Amino acid sequence: MKGLYLYGICPLRRSFSEASPSVKIKKLSNKDTGESIGGEKVFSIPYKDIEAVVSEVFLKEFGSEEIQRRAREDLEWIKDKALMHEKAIETAMNNSDGLIIPMKFGTIFKDKGSLIGSLKKDYLKFKGLLDGLQGKEERSVKIYLKSQLLENEIKKKSPMIQSKLEEIKSLPAGRQYFLEEEINEMVKREAKNSINNNYIPLFLEKLKGLAEELKENRILGKELTQRNDPMIFNGAFLVKKEKVDKFQKEMQKLRAEYEKIGFIFESSGPWPPYNFV
């Protein structure tokens, strides 16, 4: 038995509004929508002035119990399907002028009737979200740190650290070694404090003025980022389209000014607005 896998909710496209009232389903080519999660064509089901972007899937393969089992036993299958899920959402977003309410992985309805029932029940909520997202896009900002560069900067700029380094120059080599270790620990603490209390607030102050909303997400570990440098900030900004160029230019200014002391700025987008729905 097949059900409907829901990728997202978009505004109704002109192709629907110009169609005959008898037209209930608009099929889309894989060229337009990308590969679906179940291998079937992606299509849209309209309700009033919104539409649900879906594809057919076998309920046995995508039922909640089966997905939970796969999550325990077959992470490669989950990863592969999650990538298809994201690709279909991104392509649907590009086909609807960047406007979509993305659904979480594994949102499935047993038939068209239950999907329409959900659209009817939550219509006002969906409309409110789409109206709030109109003319805006999600931009991702991640900041990493080359710790040694920042610590070197602090050693040069901190009067207290400079004073300590001068004090130990006349001491015996063995004593110098242990005091240098203490100074290095002081530098690390000062670096951590400056990141949390000075640098990150400064960066956010410069970027928040160009965004409508900011969502701070959890810091990802090296096992997920696949980078040697630690992540120190992970966030999403909802930016009006007319301000995107200014937002990107501000990112470029931050890179030019702060990368030399260890801060690495990574910006990407537009993304489906997962963080703002």
C-alpha positions in Angstrom: 0.0 0.0 0.0 1.2 3.5 -0.9 1.0 6.7 1.0 2.1 10.3 0.4 5.5 11.6 1.6 5.2 15.3 2.3 8.3 17.5 1.6 6.8 21.0 2.2 4.1 23.5 1.7 4.4 26.3 -0.9 2.1 29.0 -2.2 -0.1 27.9 -5.1 1.7 28.4 -8.4 0.1 30.0 -11.4 -0.1 26.7 -13.2 -2.8 25.7 -10.7 -4.7 29.0 -10.7 -4.9 29.0 -14.5 -5.9 25.4 -14.7 -9.5 24.0 -14.8 -11.2 23.5 -11.4 -11.2 19.8 -12.2 -7.4 19.7 -12.1 -6.5 18.3 -8.6 -2.9 17.1 -9.1 0.0 18.8 -10.9 2.7 16.3 -11.8 6.2 17.7 -12.0 9.2 16.3 -13.8 12.2 15.0 -11.9 14.2 17.6 -13.9 12.3 20.2 -11.9 12.1 18.6 -8.5 15.0 16.2 -8.2 14.9 12.5 -7.2 12.1 11.7 -4.9 12.6 9.8 -1.7 10.7 6.7 -2.9 11.7 6.8 -6.6 8.3 8.1 -7.8 7.6 11.4 -9.5 7.2 14.4 -7.2 3.9 16.2 -7.6 1.8 18.8 -5.9 -1.7 18.7 -4.3 -3.4 22.1 -4.1 -5.7 23.4 -1.3 -7.1 26.9 -1.7 -4.0 29.1 -2.4 -1.3 26.7 -1.1 0.0 23.4 -2.3 1.7 20.3 -0.8 4.8 19.0 -2.5 4.6 15.2 -2.2 5.6 11.8 -3.8 4.2 8.3 -3.3 6.0 5.9 -1.0 5.3 2.4 0.2 3.9 2.7 3.7 5.6 -0.6 4.7 9.0 0.9 3.8 8.5 4.3 5.3 6.3 3.6 8.3 7.4 5.1 11.7 8.4 1.7 13.1 10.4 0.8 10.0 12.2 4.2 10.0 13.1 3.7 13.7 14.5 0.3 12.9 16.5 1.7 10.0 17.9 4.5 12.3 19.2 1.7 14.6 20.4 -0.7 12.1 21.0 1.0 8.7 22.3 4.6 9.1 23.5 4.7 5.5 19.9 4.2 4.3 18.7 7.0 6.6 21.5 9.3 5.4 20.7 8.5 1.7 17.0 9.2 2.1 17.6 12.3 4.2 19.7 13.8 1.4 17.0 13.0 -1.1 14.5 14.7 1.3 16.6 17.8 1.5 17.2 17.9 -2.2 13.5 17.7 -3.1 12.8 20.5 -0.6 15.5 22.7 -2.0 14.4 22.2 -5.6 10.7 22.8 -4.7 11.8 26.0 -2.9 13.7 27.2 -6.1 10.5 26.5 -8.1 8.3 28.6 -5.8 10.4 31.8 -5.7 12.3 30.7 -2.6 9.2 30.2 -0.5 8.5 26.9 1.2 7.6 25.5 4.6 9.9 22.5 4.9 8.6 19.4 6.6 10.7 17.2 8.9 12.1 13.9 7.5 9.5 11.1 7.6 6.2 13.2 7.3 3.8 10.7 5.7 0.1 10.6 5.1 -1.8 7.4 4.3 -3.8 8.9 1.5 -4.7 12.1 -0.2 -7.8 12.6 2.0 -5.8 12.6 5.2 -3.3 15.1 3.6 -6.1 17.5 2.5 -7.6 17.2 6.0 -4.3 18.3 7.5 -4.1 21.2 5.0 -7.6 22.3 5.9 -7.0 22.0 9.7 -3.7 24.0 9.6 -4.4 26.3 6.7 -4.3 29.5 8.7 -1.0 28.5 10.3 0.6 27.6 7.0 -0.7 30.9 5.4 0.7 32.9 8.4 4.1 31.2 8.0 4.3 31.7 4.3 3.3 35.4 4.6 6.0 35.9 7.3 8.6 34.3 5.0 7.6 36.3 2.0 10.6 38.1 0.5 13.1 36.6 3.0 15.6 33.8 2.9 17.6 31.8 5.5 21.4 32.3 5.5 23.6 30.0 7.5 26.7 31.4 9.4 29.2 29.2 11.0 32.4 30.5 12.7 35.5 28.4 13.4 38.6 29.3 15.3 42.3 28.7 14.7 43.0 28.9 18.4 46.8 29.4 18.2 46.4 32.6 16.1 44.0 34.1 18.7 46.2 33.1 21.6 49.3 34.7 19.9 47.3 37.9 19.4 46.3 37.9 23.1 50.0 37.3 24.1 50.9 40.4 22.1 48.1 42.6 23.2 47.5 41.7 26.8 49.6 44.0 29.2 49.2 41.5 32.0 50.6 38.6 29.8 53.4 40.8 28.5 54.3 41.7 32.1 54.4 38.0 33.1 56.6 37.1 30.2 59.1 39.8 31.1 59.2 38.7 34.7 60.3 35.2 33.9 63.1 36.1 31.5 65.7 36.3 34.4 64.6 33.1 36.0 66.4 29.7 35.7 65.3 27.6 32.6 63.5 25.0 34.7 61.5 27.6 36.5 60.8 29.5 33.3 59.3 26.3 31.8 56.7 25.8 34.6 55.8 29.5 34.6 55.4 29.5 30.8 52.9 26.7 31.2 51.0 28.7 33.7 51.0 31.7 31.3 49.8 29.5 28.5 46.8 28.4 30.6 46.1 32.1 31.4 46.2 32.9 27.7 43.7 30.1 26.9 41.3 31.3 29.6 41.6 34.9 28.4 41.0 33.7 24.8 37.8 31.8 25.8 36.5 34.8 27.7 37.2 37.1 24.8 35.4 34.8 22.4 32.3 34.6 24.5 32.2 38.1 25.9 33.7 40.2 23.2 34.1 38.7 19.7 30.9 36.7 19.2 28.7 39.5 20.6 30.5 41.9 18.3 30.1 39.7 15.2 26.3 39.2 16.0 25.8 42.9 16.5 27.1 43.7 13.1 25.0 40.9 11.4 21.7 41.1 13.4 21.1 44.7 12.1 20.8 43.2 8.6 18.5 40.3 9.5 14.9 40.0 10.6 15.6 37.1 13.0 18.5 35.1 14.4 18.4 31.5 15.6 21.5 30.2 17.4 22.0 26.5 16.9 24.1 24.0 18.9 27.8 23.9 18.3 28.9 20.9 16.2 31.8 18.8 17.3 34.8 17.9 15.0 33.3 14.5 14.3 30.4 16.2 12.5 32.2 19.2 10.9 35.1 17.0 9.7 37.4 20.0 10.5 40.4 20.4 12.8 39.5 23.9 13.9 36.7 23.9 16.5 33.3 25.5 15.8 32.6 28.5 18.1 29.3 29.7 16.6 26.5 28.1 14.6 23.5 30.2 13.6 20.8 31.0 11.0 19.7 34.4 9.9 16.4 35.3 8.2 17.3 38.1 5.8 15.2 40.2 3.5 16.2 39.5 -0.1 17.0 43.2 -0.7 19.5 43.1 2.2 21.3 39.9 1.2 24.1 41.8 -0.7 24.7 44.0 2.4 24.7 40.9 4.6 27.3 39.2 2.4 29.4 42.3 2.2 29.4 42.5 6.0 30.6 38.9 6.1 33.4 39.8 3.8 34.4 42.7 6.1 34.5 40.4 9.1 36.7 38.0 7.2 39.1 40.7 6.1 39.4 42.1 9.7 39.4 39.0 11.9 40.6 36.0 9.9 44.2 37.1 10.5 43.7 36.5 14.2 42.1 33.1 13.8 38.4 33.5 13.1 37.1 31.6 10.1 33.7 32.6 8.8 31.5 30.3 6.7 28.3 31.6 5.1 25.9 29.8 2.9 22.4 29.9 1.5 19.7 30.5 0.7 18.4 27.4 2.6 14.9 26.2 3.2 13.8 28.1 6.4 14.0 25.1 8.8 14.9 27.4 11.7 12.1 29.8 11.3 8.9 27.7 10.9 
